[in-house]
């Protein structure tokens, strides 16, 4: 049916297409004209808005956006200037002077964003926030940091003696003093109370006396624990009689439960440490003897 009617509908199609094309073109032109009119109505000229300011304020704003004797009002958004107009004259002067000082001291890429930030600041803190010099602000900040540091240091000293300020013990517990009692490199004169296994990046354990490097591998955590403990204990065998602290350290390592060891190790691993292969051979030989 479509083939039989092909010749007859051809002319009609051309006519319809031309009508549609003309209609579409006319419709497009109307849309563009309407869009242009709407844009013109919505677009506000910053230069026109600036004329509502008093001369003193406007002159400062002019100085902010003057480039080579040409005033570039397009650097401002009209909406931001209208927000500034809603402020009192005192605030307007403070805002304009602040913007001018910024423009003279640094390059401002977006004047509207800077002006919006100044508006937010002055609404929150008032015009007095710009009256303080930068040097005074820096000195006050430095002094505030020193006072805070002294307060923290004093609290740490008091916490070591078990003394807390009112409400401090309930709100937060300062465990800095307790954490400082842990060591990875015990001295001979240290009184050791207990030992705990930890897992951390190897670079942070370089000063630890007892350490092994764990990388992803096929060794199960239970076997890995036995090898680690064996290496820690065998490393001090020659010093057991000479230093009493070594005996105490070995006893503490032995007292750690296997569960604590396993919980500190992640996944299946491979142990990398001096003498690791020798320990593996000894463990295999012992297992064969037991069998």
N, C-alpha and C positions, 0 to 999 in steps of 0.2 A: 504494500500500500504506500509506503514512504517513497519507493522508487517511482511509482506511477505519478505521484503528485509532486515530484521534485521540480519539474520544469515550471509548473504553475505557481509554486510557492516561492520561486527564486526572486521574482520581481517584488513580491510582497515583502520578502525578507529585507531586500535592499532598502525599500521605503521605510520599513519599520526601524531599521538600524539608523538611518539618517535622522528620523524623528527622535529616536532615543538619544542619539549623540547630541543633537541640538538641545534637547531637554536637559541632558546631563550637564552640558556646558553652561547653560543658563543657570541651572541650580547651583553649580560650583561657584559661579561668579557672585551669586546672591549670598552664598555662605561666606565667601571671602570678604565681601563688603560688610556683612553683619559682624564678622569677627574683628575686622579693623575698627569698626565703630565701637564695639564693646571694649577692645583693648585701649582705645583712646579715652574712653570714659573711666576705665579702671586705673590707667597709668597716671601717676601723679608726678608733677615736676617738683624736684627738691628745691630748685631755685625759687619757685612760686611760694612754697611752704616757708622758706627761710625769711621771706619778707614780713612774716608775722612776728618775728623776733624783734626785740628792741635793738636799737642801733649798736649799742655796746656789745651785746652778745653776738649779733650778726657779724660784726667786724672781726671778732675772734675766730668765728667759724670760717670766714673768708680767708683769714691768714692760714688756717689749717690746710685748706685745699687749693691754695694758690700755687701754681706751677708755672714758672717763667712768665710772671705777670698775667697769667690767665687763670681765672677762677673756675675750677672744675667741680660744679655742684653735683655732677652725676656720680661722684664718689660716695655720696650719701644716698640712703634710701629715704624717700619722703615719709614713709611710715615711722621710721626711727626719729626723724626730726619732729613729727607730730607728737610722739611720746615725750620728747624733750620739752615741747611747748607746754605740755600739761604740768610741768614742774614750776615751782616759784622762780622769781627772777634770781634770787640768791643761789638756788640750785643750778639754774641755767648757766650762771657765770662760773660756778665751780666746775660744772661739767665741761664747759667750753675751754676753760683754762687748763684743766687736766688733759684734755685731748690735745691742746696746743703743746703742752710740755712733752707729751709722748711723741708728737710729730717731730719736735725738735731734737729729741734724744735718740730716736730710733726710726727705722723705716716701717711705716704702717702699710700693710698690703690691703687691708679691708677696713676702711674708715667706719662703715656701718656696724661691723662686728665690734670694733673697739668702742664706738659710742654706746652700743647696747650694753657692753660690759660695764662701762662707767655708770650708766643709768641704773643697772642692777645694784652696783656697789653703793651708790648714793642713796638709793631707796632703802637699803638695808642698814647702812651705818651713818648716813647723813653727810652733809658737806664737810664736817670736821675731819672726816677720814682722809681728805686730800690736803689738809692744812699742815699735817706733820711732814717734816722733811724725810727724805729717804734714809739719811744717815741716822736720824733718830729711830726710825722703824727698825733698821738693821741692828742698832745697839740694843733696842728693847727685845728683839727676837733672840739675840745672842745671850742677853742676860736671862731671858726666860729659859733657854736651854740649859744654862749653867745651874739655875735654881732647880730645874727638874732633875738634872744629873745628881746634884747633891742630895735631893730628897730620895732618889732611888738608892743611892749608896748608903744613906742612913737607914733605910728600911731593910736593906740586906744585912747590915750589921746587927740590927735589932732582931731580925728573923733568925740569925744564927744562935741567939740567946733565947729564942722562943718567946720574944716579946712582940706583940702586934698592936697596931693602932686600933682605935675603936671602930668596929665594923669591918676592919680589913680582913680579919681571919675568916669571917663568914662569907665575904664577897669573893675573895680570891686568895689562893695560897701561893706564896712566893717560894718556889722550890729551887731557886738558883743556888742557895747555900748547900742544899742536899746534893744537887747534881755536881757541884764542884768537888765533892768528896770522892767521886768515881775517878779511877785512873786506869789507863791501859799499860802503864809502865811503872809498876810498884817499886819503891826503893826498899833497901834492906831494912831500914828502920821503921817502915810503915807497919801499922797494925791492921792486918787484913781481917775483915769480918765475913765476907762472902764473895762469890764470883757469879757473874751472869754472862751467858753467851749473847752476842749481838751480831747482826748481819748489817753491813754498811758498805758503801763504795770503798774499794781497796785503797784508793789514794788518800782517804781520810783515816786509814788505820796504819799509816807508815810508822808511827811512833809506838804502836802496840807491841808488847813483848811476845804475846802468843797470838799468832795469826796465820791463816792459810788463805789462799786465793781460790774462790769457787767460781767455776764457769759452767755453762750449760753442758750436760753430759748424760751418761747412761747410769751413773751410780745412784742407787736408791738412798734416801735420806738416812735410813737406819745404819747402813754400812758406812756411809760417809761420816756419820757421827763417830763411829768406832775408830775410823782411821784418823780423824782429827784429834780425838782424845789421845790416841796412841802416840801421835807425833808430838803433841804438847808435853806428854809425860816423858817420852824418851829423850827429848831435847835437854832435860835437866838432870838426867840420871847421874852424870859425873859430878854434879855440884850438891847432891843431897846431903852428904856429910859435912861439907864445908860451910854451908850457909843454912841456918835454921829456917829462914824465911822461905827457902825453896821447898822445904818439906811442907810448910804451911800452905804454900801455893798449890802444890800437887794434891794435897788433901782437899782443898776447896774445889779444884777442877774435878776430882773424883766424886765429890758430893753433889754435883749438878745432875739432876735426873735426866734420863734419856728423853723424856717428853719435852723438857725445856730446850734441850739441844735441837730436837727435831722441829719444834715450833719456830726456832730462830733461822732454820735453813729453808731456802726456797727451792722447790721442785727437785728433779733429778739433776745431779751435778757431776762435775769433774774436779778433782782436787789438784791444785798446782802449788807445790811448796818444795823446798829442799828436803830430800830424803823421802818424798812421798812414794816413789816407786819401790824403795827398799821396804817401807812399812807394808805395802801391798804384798810383797813377796813373803814377808815374815808371817802375815796373817794367813796367806794361802797355805804355807807350810804347816802352821799350827792347826789349821782346819783339817789337813790331810792326816796329821798325827792323831787328832781326836777321832777321825773316822776309822 
